[in-house]
Structure formats: C-alpha cells, structure tokens
C-alpha cells in the first residue's frame, strides 16, 4: 500500500498552494464576502493561465486530462486558502454533467470554453423547502413547439450573477431532466441570498423561460442518474476541500498552542489542550486517508458509491469539529471576527450542510451497507 504522491503531484500541490498564498490571503477572502460576483477576477485568470480550471477535463476539450487524485490535491489546497472560486460548479459539476450525457454539439461548444475559464457555468438544483433527492425537483419543463418552457424557483445557486449559463434540473413527464439555460434568457429573475459562509448564492425564479430542444442534456428521464453520478465524483473533491481547510486550521491552532504562554509555559503543555490537539490530529489524518482512498478508487475506475459519501461525511464533520476546537484553544480572541478561525469555521459548517448534508449522506451509506 503506497500512500505517497508522485513528484509531479507534489509539484501540483506546491503550485496551487502558491496561487492561494498570492491571490487569496485572508484579506481577500474577507473582502469578497457577500460580493455579488463572489470571486476575484485575478484568481480566476491565474487559474486559467495555469490550466487549473480544466485540470480534470479531457485534452480533446482543452483540459489537462488529470484524474480525481490530482483533483483532490487541487481541492485540498483550495480549501487550505479558502479560495472563493466557481471552479466546482463550472469545471466539475456543469462540465461533469456535459461529459456524461451532453451531445457532441454541447460538448464542443461549451467544454473548451469552460476549460479556459472563458465562460462560467453554474448549477440550479435545490428548491425552496425541498430535499436533496429527486423528489425535491419541482421546477417544470413543459414541451412547447420546438422547445421547452421552464417555470419554478431555485435556491442557493452559486455565482449566479457572474455565470454565463446554468445547468438546470427540471421535472418533465419523463422524470427529472437537465437543461442548459443562457443566463440572459428572458424571464429569469435573481436575488442574492445571504449565508453563514458569506459566499455568493442566489435565488433564481424561472418564469416562462424558453429553451430549445438542443438545450436538453441526455436522454428523456435520465437527468437524475446523470446528476447523481456527477455528484459522487464532486463530493470527493469537496471532501478534499474540507480536509485542506481542517489541516490548515489544525496547523494554525497547534502553532498558537506552542507560542501562547500561560502561567510561564505554552498552552500546549496543559494536558486538556494537548488532548484536544491529539484528537484533532487523529481525525484529520483519518479524513485525509479516506479522501485519498476515494479519489484513488475513482481515478482507477473502481466504484465510489460507498467511499464518496463516507469521505464527505467524515471530512466535513472533521473540518467543523477541528475549527470549533480551534476557537476554544484560541480563547476569547478566537471568537472575534478579527481571528481567521471564524472564516474557517463558517465555511466548514456551510460545506457540511451543502451538496448533500449529513442526513442524506448517511442514507446513501446505509443503503450501500445494508443492501
């Protein structure tokens, strides 16, 4: 069992870490909170110049053709720096759906532009007061002549104002289907939603929004299966993002416990604090190995129906718990907005409840375990 990364993978990690340090220091993360666009243009431009946006996309569409294992490295470093970027919704989820089920024309027209960052696509999935499963899709798509008419409301659509287009989950007579929708289409209304992470999400109302037949992705009624398969790969990367954030929060807290003196000795010399840090170190290490196993399995064509939900469930719980512990070790100062730990804690909680929350992940794991 070889847990080491290759020299090239280590170079990728070093590259992305350098980008995070240069373009998303905590000052930039703070400045971009609740920003209507949601991400720094300079960061997106740099990711494009380094071919990191299309890292996971096939070379035939302008990508680098890397595997989920390299994707996990990328996302660990994005999580470490809390980099605000639409990479996940555009180059992972939207592109992943198109790769799995898109027509040749859709792939040729959209994927190369996604890979270079020329356009940003985002996903319109969740709906008011509905769940994470297929029954939660109520927005309707009704046939009308040579196209479709979409009606309904989506919540928590990331980076919607900055997006050039949406991948929309809609309900037809055949079941759940996927459609591409131009962001400038008539009948679209947006309003920004404020979240615990102060990231950029929108409520979007589709009112008699007309799309062509060519905008439908995949066969009739196949939308949920395509979405589910794309999500399984996507949550492995989000788990890696959580591990990266948890690892940095732990390192920061350990350093503080070494530097902060109390009663003429460092905080880390007190048994209670030392045990907190020991427990956190153990869980972060376990989460990291689980994420790497899931990424390796996907990269080698093995099933991840069980590993992917496990990885996100455990990694996000670890991220949340480690940042909460970091607050306590930092004491009263740790609970102030001036302390960076609150940036990590709020994003840890947001990540835990987004893109399949704990309850939904536990149902997926239970199904695999009991079947």
C-alpha atoms as one frame of an Amber mdcrd trajectory, in Angstrom:
protein
   0.000   0.000   0.000   1.722   3.155  -1.261   0.331   6.380   0.213   2.977
   8.638  -1.312   2.233  11.071  -4.112   4.376  11.262  -7.221   6.853  14.061
  -7.788   4.506  15.611 -10.345   1.611  15.524  -7.880   3.766  17.171  -5.213
   4.662  19.879  -7.741   0.950  20.417  -8.427   0.316  20.862  -4.706   3.154
  23.361  -4.411   1.858  25.272  -7.434  -1.713  25.570  -6.149  -0.543  26.461
  -2.642   1.498  29.293  -4.128  -1.517  30.558  -6.044  -3.606  30.505  -2.874
  -0.981  32.397  -0.889  -0.582  35.027  -3.594  -4.178  35.560  -4.687  -6.390
  34.582  -1.733  -4.801  35.676   1.541  -7.324  36.124   4.336  -7.697  39.807
   3.470  -9.011  38.903   0.022 -11.308  36.231   1.476 -12.771  38.837   3.828
 -13.164  41.468   1.100 -15.004  39.093  -1.228 -17.617  38.024   1.354 -21.168
  38.682   0.111 -19.718  40.175  -3.056 -22.250  39.947  -5.929 -19.780  38.216
  -8.247 -18.340  36.019  -5.488 -14.750  35.567  -6.637 -11.674  37.677  -7.505
 -11.174  38.042 -11.238  -7.397  37.922 -10.761  -7.617  34.490  -9.135  -9.804
  33.105 -11.915  -7.442  34.491 -14.544  -4.451  32.887 -12.817  -6.175  29.508
 -12.560  -6.910  29.708 -16.275  -3.325  30.647 -17.201  -2.013  27.664 -15.229
  -4.528  25.285 -16.866  -6.035  24.528 -13.460  -9.637  25.235 -14.443  -9.595
  22.445 -16.998  -7.407  20.165 -14.876  -9.958  17.330 -14.838 -11.348  17.793
 -18.348 -10.203  15.636 -21.281  -7.461  17.004 -23.517  -9.777  16.892 -26.550
 -11.800  19.682 -24.929  -8.827  21.786 -23.897  -8.319  20.253 -20.461  -5.332
  18.548 -18.863  -6.947  15.126 -18.574  -5.902  14.625 -14.958  -7.584  12.162
 -12.590  -9.651  12.631  -9.441  -6.469  12.123  -7.417  -4.940  15.281  -8.896
  -8.326  16.916  -8.410  -8.197  16.057  -4.709  -4.782  17.730  -4.440  -6.155
  20.838  -6.142  -9.159  20.974  -3.820  -7.156  20.369  -0.655  -5.135  23.464
  -1.482  -8.201  25.495  -2.457  -9.692  24.522   0.905  -6.498  25.452   2.707
  -6.672  29.017   1.412 -10.500  29.252   1.384 -10.178  30.288  -2.262 -13.517
  31.723  -3.450 -13.906  30.374  -6.970 -16.643  28.917  -9.219 -14.346  26.054
 -10.198 -16.584  23.408  -8.589 -19.888  24.445 -10.139 -18.372  25.221 -13.538
 -15.465  22.840 -14.216 -16.645  19.928 -12.047 -20.440  19.796 -11.850 -21.572
  21.552 -15.041 -18.725  20.123 -17.099 -19.197  16.699 -15.499 -22.854  16.592
 -16.485 -21.990  17.576 -20.047 -19.221  14.986 -20.270 -21.532  12.214 -19.092
 -24.648  12.992 -21.087 -24.139  16.001 -23.339 -24.491  15.828 -27.110 -21.441
  16.187 -29.316 -22.503  19.732 -30.163 -22.967  20.663 -26.496 -19.542  19.302
 -25.577 -17.765  21.030 -28.445 -19.452  24.382 -27.862 -19.230  24.542 -24.061
 -16.446  22.381 -22.630 -13.447  24.116 -24.270 -14.738  27.487 -23.060 -15.318
  26.122 -19.558 -11.793  24.654 -19.516 -10.186  28.013 -20.313 -12.409  29.992
 -17.965 -13.863  31.954 -20.879 -17.331  31.168 -19.553 -18.633  30.222 -16.122
 -21.457  27.717 -15.796 -23.310  27.082 -12.562 -25.939  24.611 -11.382 -29.545
  25.364 -10.460 -30.577  22.408  -8.342 -32.083  22.950  -4.878 -35.593  24.342
  -4.408 -37.456  26.103  -1.588 -38.432  23.731   1.246 -37.440  20.649  -0.771
 -34.815  17.994  -0.097 -31.645  16.758  -1.765 -33.212  13.775  -3.554 -35.015
  13.508  -6.908 -38.381  14.173  -5.295 -37.117  17.659  -4.477 -37.173  18.707
  -8.132 -40.426  20.572  -8.761 -39.422  23.195 -11.351 -41.264  22.167 -14.504
 -40.131  21.926 -18.091 -43.076  21.647 -20.480 -42.745  20.976 -24.208 -43.742
  23.917 -26.380 -43.314  23.681 -30.123 -39.651  23.051 -30.918 -38.520  23.767
 -27.348 -39.364  23.810 -23.674 -40.755  26.319 -21.186 -39.294  26.343 -17.662
 -41.254  27.541 -14.629 -40.201  27.435 -10.990 -37.741  28.676  -8.373 -34.245
  27.544  -7.442 -32.401  28.393  -4.243 -28.705  28.511  -3.357 -27.440  28.866
  -6.913 -23.720  29.678  -6.565 -22.157  32.559  -8.518 -25.384  33.071 -10.485
 -24.853  36.739 -11.270 -21.375  36.083 -12.681 -22.446  32.980 -14.624 -22.894
  32.853 -18.374 -25.252  29.913 -18.182 -26.973  27.409 -15.917 -27.387  23.651
 -15.799 -30.956  23.349 -14.544 -32.642  20.275 -13.074 -36.298  20.244 -14.103
 -39.245  17.862 -13.993 -40.904  16.662 -17.191 -43.437  13.926 -17.883 -40.477
  11.550 -18.301 -38.957  12.408 -14.900 -36.033  14.619 -13.887 -34.122  16.122
 -16.803 -31.212  18.512 -17.304 -31.190  21.641 -19.434 -28.652  24.315 -20.292
 -30.061  27.813 -19.957 -28.441  31.056 -21.073 -28.151  33.424 -18.111 -29.504
  36.292 -20.259 -32.726  34.488 -21.169 -35.977  36.388 -20.786 -37.964  35.507
 -17.674 -35.040  34.993 -15.273 -35.038  36.959 -12.008 -32.306  36.803  -9.362
 -31.955  37.898  -5.758 -28.898  37.295  -3.612 -29.202  35.031  -0.571 -27.031
  35.594   2.489 -25.416  32.506   4.012 -23.396  31.585   7.094 -20.246  31.432
   4.963 -20.988  34.801   3.323 -20.381  33.111  -0.020 -22.336  34.147  -3.090
 -25.622  32.334  -3.659 -28.821  33.391  -5.374 -32.497  32.649  -5.570 -33.469
  32.364  -9.219 -37.028  32.462 -10.496 -37.679  30.992 -13.918 -40.909  32.434
 -15.326 -41.867  31.137 -18.754 -38.196  30.774 -19.704 -37.994  29.275 -23.167
 -35.142  26.970 -24.214 -34.588  24.965 -27.403 -34.662  21.199 -27.775 -30.883
  21.341 -28.255 -30.521  22.550 -24.670 -31.725  19.259 -23.167 -28.861  17.163
 -21.807 -29.120  13.401 -22.260 -31.991  11.032 -22.917 -35.516  11.728 -21.622
 -35.823  10.989 -17.906 -32.087  10.329 -17.433 -31.288  13.593 -15.670 -31.204
  12.369 -12.091 -28.925   9.420 -12.798 -26.506  11.768 -14.592 -26.671  14.259
 -11.728 -26.172  11.572  -9.070 -23.114  10.106 -10.784 -21.603  13.568 -11.203
 -22.303  14.355  -7.565 -20.495  11.238  -6.375 -17.295  12.413  -8.021 -17.917
  16.002  -6.957 -18.301  15.270  -3.256 -14.925  13.519  -3.216 -13.407  16.861
  -4.222 -15.476  18.723  -1.627 -14.259  16.248   0.982 -10.715  17.070  -0.108
 -11.536  20.755   0.246 -12.732  20.098   3.805  -9.538  18.187   4.609  -7.405
  21.047   3.319  -9.252  23.544   5.484  -9.141  21.251   8.520  -5.417  20.621
   8.090  -4.659  24.348   7.971  -6.920  25.099  10.951  -5.131  22.389  12.940
  -1.677  23.697  11.994  -2.698  27.218  12.992  -4.057  26.040  16.323  -1.006
  23.900  17.089   1.285  26.843  16.386  -0.801  29.083  18.647  -0.651  26.442
  21.426   3.143  26.482  21.129   3.507  30.261  21.069   0.902  31.375  23.616
   2.280  31.403  27.137   0.120  30.947  30.218   1.499  30.539  33.749   5.027
  30.601  32.299   4.502  27.684  29.922   2.935  27.186  26.489  -0.750  26.295
  26.215   0.153  23.002  24.588   1.824  21.894  27.823  -1.567  21.697  29.522
  -2.996  18.198  29.278  -6.515  19.265  28.302  -5.230  21.327  25.362  -2.770
  18.603  24.349  -5.587  16.045  24.238  -7.740  18.344  22.112  -4.894  18.638
  19.617  -4.141  14.904  19.690  -7.759  14.031  18.933  -7.907  16.607  16.133
  -4.655  15.371  14.612  -6.001  11.825  14.579  -9.297  12.695  12.906  -7.665
  14.940  10.291  -5.240  12.152   9.408  -8.107   9.667   9.130 -10.202  12.013
   6.993  -7.271  12.654   4.671  -6.627   8.947   4.115 -10.322   8.265   3.483
 -10.486  11.086   0.937  -7.343   9.882  -0.814  -8.756   6.354  -0.957 -11.984
   7.618  -2.533 -10.058   9.736  -5.039  -7.758   6.811  -5.878 -10.731   4.496
  -6.382 -12.387   6.941  -8.790  -9.112   7.509 -10.636  -8.741   3.753 -11.129
 -12.285   3.096 -12.277 -13.481   1.479  -9.068 -16.930   2.072  -7.515 -17.225
   5.027  -5.142 -20.904   4.674  -4.238 -19.878   3.976  -0.638 -16.492   5.712
  -0.384 -17.610   9.078  -1.738 -20.445   9.663   0.795 -18.195   8.349   3.591
 -15.429  10.744   2.595 -17.644  13.827   2.550 -19.496  12.880   5.732 -16.327
  12.291   7.753 -14.210  15.069   6.238 -16.868  17.742   6.714 -17.564  16.654
  10.289 -13.820  16.775  10.926 -13.486  20.260   9.400 -16.338  21.556  11.550
 -15.056  19.931  14.751 -11.434  20.998  14.281 -12.381  24.633  13.678 -14.689
  24.596  16.709 -11.805  23.234  18.789  -9.559  25.923  17.315 -11.914  28.578
  18.626 -11.678  27.128  22.131  -7.885  26.882  22.145  -7.592  30.477  20.957
  -9.824  31.522  23.851 -11.955  34.654  23.740  -9.922  36.092  20.882 -10.790
  33.042  18.787 -14.454  34.049  18.723 -13.830  37.517  17.300 -14.193  38.430
  13.635 -10.584  39.601  13.634  -9.414  35.991  14.103  -9.167  33.964  10.894
 -10.520  30.864  12.643 -14.065  32.162  12.247 -13.562  32.273   8.473 -12.748
  28.560   8.506 -15.475  27.621  10.982 -18.237  29.312   8.985 -17.109  27.710
   5.752 -16.785  24.337   7.454 -20.401  24.486   8.576 -21.595  25.713   5.190
 -19.792  22.870   3.432 -21.245  20.350   5.871 -24.845  21.305   5.060 -24.344
  21.806   1.291 -24.083  19.396  -1.637 -25.755  16.521   0.257 -25.862  17.116
   4.007 -25.065  14.610   6.768 -28.525  13.036   6.822 -28.615  12.433   3.081
 -25.063  11.071   3.088 -25.941   8.714   5.941 -28.898   7.411   3.931 -26.618
   6.726   0.958 -24.103   4.941   3.188 -26.839   2.948   4.924 -28.265   1.852
   1.587 -24.868   0.579   0.433 -24.108  -1.016   3.799 -27.447  -2.800   4.239
 -28.072  -3.809   0.634
